[in-house]
């Protein structure tokens, strides 16, 4: 067995042992097409107030600038589809935020992943990323054979839908590369486009981030949400899952088995009134390891006020 073949087997076996649902590998190279698309998206202001999207443009389109000498990009999928749902009285929270902050959970897995590789393969240079670094993870997921990017901008896996976190490991060793996912199985379906409450999904696989409910309820730091959006949030307090909930491919979603993503009881059960009566001290205690802390107590109160009007 050659070194690339042997090392690839070690990597895919380690991914399974760590509970990742998919592991695919692509050759590290500059993403010229994505550079053009990203530049156009930014120039049209579709990132809204997310100014960080403008930073480190050169790093986003070339993984070899993130990890000098990088030869391979490993894509890992982590299922987060919950087995439990919120009560009807609860303000809606995106499913990815039901449990512990995925950044904490997956970063720990990636650190362990790299330590295993250094033990079993030898000293390698590598970095792991999950959603908080200049990495075009959906492009790398497609290149590694994980699925295609749907009209709602989410990566869709043909066997199990789109309720996945995408993690990326960039390493400086050559490996066996998976075939890129060449087909698009969205076809003429428009369910996500037609269901989006704020018309954020355009008909050419572009999502106007500045119109997305997730942007307003998480990223927007202004004191007020524009009045023009009143009545359009459909009770979403943090994030939004509408475009995924209506996607036909998510009929294949199966509940995850990651204990750290088990729903926080308050997320499932608290009514709007109970959320409104919550103190900042309680919020910080209950949600100190939750993605909800990103919106902060003031942001949650603002969102509650907006959807209750």
Beta strands, then each sheet from edge to edge (+ up, - down):
strand 1: 22-27
strand 2: 72-79
strand 3: 92-93
strand 4: 126-129
strand 5: 148-149
strand 6: 155-156
strand 7: 164-171
strand 8: 236-238
sheet 1: 1+ 2- 7+ 4-
sheet 2: 3+ 8+
sheet 3: 5+ 6-
end
